[in-house]
Amino acid sequence: MRTIVVGNEKGGAGKSTVAVHLAVALAHDGLQVAVLDLDLRQQTMGHFFASRERWIAANGVGLPQPKRLEGRTPAEVEAVLLGTEADFIIVDTPGADSEVSRLAHQNADLIITPMNDSFLDFAVLGEVDPLTLDLVRPSLYSETVWEARKLRAARSGQSLEWVVLRNRLASVDPRNRRRVDERLKALSRRVGFKTAVGLRDRVIYRELFPFGLTIADLGPSVRPIPVSLGHIAARQELRVLMAELGFRSEGVVIAAE
């Protein structure tokens, strides 16, 4: 079993979008997937899979449905993380520091941190000098991940992998993007994370959300909206993301045939 925590102490970075696409794509590969939404106020991932359950039942189609876990207190969260039998547990975290979020990070095998391509989002990871834009120090969130790594190593002797996803990259390569990229590289050398290209800001992701569906679900019997060439590009984008994270992506292809 692998526990994957999608974390970032800032809202609007695309955590829930990444979490649901990852969970559904892994489920399409025939793997046992469980999901846990720790954002108790927004419950974006929880609402998504509740809608998915209703849509599947109403339309009578055979789509995989990850197991939904519940946990509000630290004791409950630890119990479900350690006591659930599944190939993968995907955890969506709130956009703020909390005890249950830190606990999830400490029990993760892989932490995925989506960020938009701006210094506003970079501030969650590191602090830069306002005059030179040189990297000054890691942020509190980076220190949280660092502490989680130390606790995991001391407890089990195993390493914790950390990947920062560059979400919603612009089509062009402006000067600001290069600046962010340079600071990310400097910070990655300092605190030890990998970078990968995430998901662009595509309309298809928002269009499918109310149904509880992802682009991995689209196929001859699952077309709640008209399919276009843009959707094919989005599916390929998800396949690339899965590959960069080291996962199989056959399910993304099969569901779309």
Helices and strands as residue ranges (DSSP letters): E 2-6, H 15-28, E 33-37, H 44-59, E 67-69, H 74-83, E 88-92, H 99-106, E 110-116, H 119-122, E 126-128, E 135-138, H 140-156, E 161-167, H 175-191, E 194-197, H 203-208, G 209-211, H 229-244, H 250-254
